Amino acid sequence: MPRVADIAIGVLWPLRVSAFLARTVVAGLRGPPAKDTLMLTVRLLLRSIPVVVIVTFFAGAMLTVQAAVSLSGFGAASMSGLIVGFGGVREVFPLLAGGSLAARTGAELASQLQAMRVTRQVEALEMMGLDSLQLLVAPRIIACIIGGPLCVVAAMVSGLVGAHIIGVFQLGIDRGAMWGALLQAVGTVDVIVGVVKGLVLGLLVGVVATFEGFCSDETGPRSVGRAANRAVIRSMVVVCAASLALSMLIYGRLVQT
């Protein structure tokens, strides 16, 4: 049975994260270290994009298989690219990019900050009169904001390539028909929406992960693993909820009209 204190913490968690974000924005306006921000962004891209590419490549391939099987009964297997284009580019690929970012980078950010908290590096910075939010948290959130859209773009490209390869070489769909259907389903607006989703999801992953590592009251070596675990789980939940909310906000109006 969950304790009353745990339930109260869970209910107040969104408010605490919002307050943490507000404090970080104020600290970030004073100018985070440019060198650290650049290094963290490059590190994020080098470590997250390979995961995103692999995951979305297979996701695009699986979507193609399911679409082709479903449409083959109507003699329209060559149009499976339309389903992959709409469903993948609009929903699946950005969501998987955000989830991969949460799993790979979110865990790393939370464990880094929690380790600094355990070893009292954060306390040492504050005793010297330095702003730990400005030096440690803001650069990591900015790196996630920059890396999120790039991961989404990489996910779109990788997913479409995976769909094309499995459709042409495994299912025997005509090469021109497959590419034509894929590109027909993808418009400039969809790419822009995907980039916007990447910005939002990157921000959310960065905020949740840094919050779990920076604001934890736990001590001891085990707290590092627990912070990483919380960051991954909560980031994944937030990413899924935000992705649904954005889809309803952007595409939901098309159903009503």
C-alpha positions in Angstrom: 0.0 0.0 0.0 1.4 3.4 -0.9 2.1 5.8 2.0 0.2 9.0 2.3 3.4 10.9 1.9 4.2 9.2 -1.4 0.7 10.0 -2.7 1.1 13.6 -1.7 4.5 13.8 -3.4 3.0 12.3 -6.6 0.2 14.8 -6.6 2.5 17.7 -6.1 5.1 16.5 -8.5 3.9 18.6 -11.5 3.9 21.7 -9.4 7.4 21.0 -8.2 8.6 20.4 -11.7 7.0 23.6 -12.9 8.6 25.6 -10.1 12.0 24.0 -10.9 11.6 25.0 -14.6 10.7 28.6 -13.7 13.8 28.8 -11.5 16.0 27.3 -14.2 14.7 29.7 -16.8 15.6 32.7 -14.6 19.0 31.2 -14.0 19.5 30.4 -17.7 18.7 34.0 -18.7 21.9 35.0 -17.0 23.7 33.0 -19.6 24.7 29.3 -19.3 28.3 28.3 -20.1 28.4 28.2 -23.9 31.3 25.6 -24.1 29.5 23.2 -21.7 26.2 23.6 -23.6 27.9 22.9 -26.9 29.7 19.8 -25.5 26.6 18.5 -23.9 24.6 18.9 -27.2 27.3 17.1 -29.2 27.4 14.3 -26.6 23.6 14.0 -26.7 23.5 13.8 -30.4 26.3 11.3 -30.7 24.8 9.0 -28.1 21.1 9.4 -28.8 20.8 9.6 -32.6 22.2 6.0 -33.2 19.6 4.6 -30.8 16.8 6.7 -32.5 17.9 5.6 -36.0 18.0 1.9 -35.1 14.6 2.0 -33.3 12.8 3.9 -36.0 14.3 1.9 -38.8 12.7 -1.2 -37.5 9.5 0.6 -36.6 9.2 1.8 -40.2 9.8 -1.7 -41.4 7.2 -3.2 -39.1 4.6 -0.5 -40.0 5.1 -1.4 -43.7 4.6 -5.1 -43.1 1.4 -4.5 -41.2 0.1 -2.0 -43.7 0.9 -4.2 -46.7 -0.8 -7.2 -45.1 -3.9 -5.2 -44.3 -4.2 -3.7 -47.8 -3.3 -6.8 -49.7 -6.8 -8.1 -49.4 -7.9 -5.0 -51.4 -5.1 -5.3 -53.9 -3.5 -2.1 -52.7 -0.4 -3.3 -51.0 1.6 -0.8 -53.0 -0.2 2.0 -51.2 1.1 0.9 -47.8 3.5 3.8 -48.0 0.6 6.2 -47.4 -0.2 4.6 -44.1 3.5 4.5 -43.0 3.9 8.1 -44.1 0.8 9.4 -42.2 1.1 7.3 -39.1 4.9 7.2 -38.9 5.9 10.7 -39.7 3.0 12.3 -37.8 3.0 10.1 -34.7 5.2 7.0 -34.4 8.6 8.3 -35.4 8.5 11.5 -33.3 7.1 9.5 -30.3 9.9 6.9 -30.6 12.5 9.6 -30.9 11.2 11.2 -27.7 11.1 7.8 -26.0 14.6 7.0 -27.1 15.8 10.4 -25.9 14.2 9.8 -22.5 15.7 6.3 -22.2 19.2 7.2 -23.3 19.8 10.8 -22.4 17.2 11.2 -19.6 18.9 8.4 -17.5 22.3 9.9 -18.1 21.4 13.4 -17.1 19.6 12.3 -13.9 22.5 10.0 -12.9 25.1 12.7 -13.5 23.3 15.3 -11.4 22.4 12.9 -8.6 26.1 11.7 -8.5 27.1 15.4 -8.2 24.6 15.8 -5.4 25.8 12.7 -3.6 29.5 13.7 -3.9 28.5 17.3 -2.8 29.8 18.9 -5.9 26.6 20.9 -6.1 26.9 22.0 -2.5 30.5 23.1 -3.2 29.4 25.3 -6.1 26.7 26.9 -4.0 29.2 27.5 -1.1 31.4 29.4 -3.6 28.5 31.6 -4.5 27.9 30.1 -7.9 24.5 29.3 -9.3 24.3 25.5 -9.8 21.1 25.9 -11.9 22.9 28.2 -14.3 26.1 26.0 -14.5 24.7 22.5 -14.3 21.0 22.4 -15.2 20.4 25.1 -17.8 23.1 23.7 -20.3 21.6 20.2 -20.1 18.0 21.4 -20.8 19.2 23.6 -23.7 21.1 20.6 -25.1 17.8 18.6 -25.0 15.9 21.4 -26.7 18.4 21.5 -29.5 18.8 17.7 -29.7 15.1 16.9 -29.7 14.2 18.2 -33.1 17.3 16.8 -34.7 16.5 13.4 -33.2 12.9 13.7 -34.6 14.3 14.5 -38.1 16.7 11.6 -38.0 13.8 9.4 -36.8 11.7 10.4 -39.8 14.4 9.8 -42.3 15.4 6.4 -40.8 11.8 5.3 -40.5 11.0 6.1 -44.1 14.2 4.3 -45.3 13.3 1.3 -43.2 9.8 1.3 -44.7 11.2 1.5 -48.2 13.8 -1.2 -47.8 11.4 -3.8 -46.3 8.6 -2.8 -48.8 10.8 -3.1 -51.9 13.3 -5.9 -51.0 11.1 -8.1 -48.7 7.5 -7.5 -49.9 8.3 -7.0 -53.5 6.5 -3.6 -53.9 7.6 -1.5 -56.9 10.3 0.9 -55.9 8.7 3.9 -57.6 5.3 3.2 -56.2 6.7 2.8 -52.7 8.6 6.0 -52.7 5.8 7.8 -54.4 3.3 6.7 -51.7 5.7 7.6 -48.9 6.5 11.0 -50.2 2.8 11.7 -51.1 1.9 11.2 -47.5 4.6 13.5 -46.1 4.1 17.3 -46.5 6.2 20.2 -45.3 3.6 20.9 -42.6 4.2 17.4 -41.2 7.9 17.9 -41.0 7.4 21.3 -39.3 5.0 19.7 -36.8 7.5 17.0 -36.2 10.2 19.6 -35.4 7.9 21.4 -33.1 7.1 18.1 -31.3 10.8 17.5 -31.0 11.3 20.9 -29.3 8.5 20.2 -26.8 9.5 16.6 -26.1 13.2 17.6 -25.8 12.3 20.3 -23.3 10.1 17.9 -21.3 12.8 15.2 -21.2 15.4 17.7 -20.2 13.3 19.2 -17.4 12.1 15.9 -16.0 15.5 14.3 -16.1 17.4 17.2 -14.5 14.7 17.6 -11.9 14.9 14.0 -10.8 18.7 14.2 -10.5 19.1 17.7 -9.1 16.2 17.9 -6.7 16.4 14.5 -5.1 16.8 14.3 -1.3 18.2 10.8 -1.4 21.8 10.1 -0.5 24.1 7.2 -1.1 25.3 5.3 -4.2 22.0 3.6 -4.7 20.2 6.9 -5.1 22.0 7.4 -8.5 20.3 4.4 -10.0 17.0 5.3 -8.5 17.2 8.8 -9.9 17.9 7.4 -13.4 15.1 5.0 -13.1 12.6 7.7 -12.1 13.8 9.9 -14.9 13.3 7.3 -17.5 9.8 6.2 -16.3 8.5 9.7 -15.8 10.0 11.1 -18.9 8.4 8.3 -21.0 5.0 9.0 -19.4 5.3 12.8 -20.0 6.5 12.2 -23.6 3.5 10.0 -24.4 1.0 12.4 -22.8 2.6 15.5 -24.5 2.6 13.7 -27.9 -1.1 12.9 -27.6 -1.9 16.4 -26.5 0.0 18.0 -29.4 -1.6 15.6 -31.9 -5.1 16.5 -30.6 -4.3 20.2 -30.7 -2.8 20.1 -34.2 -4.6 17.3 -36.0 -7.7 17.0 -33.9 -9.2 20.2 -35.5 -9.0 18.5 -39.0 -11.5 15.9 -37.8 -13.9 18.5 -36.6 -13.8 20.4 -39.8 
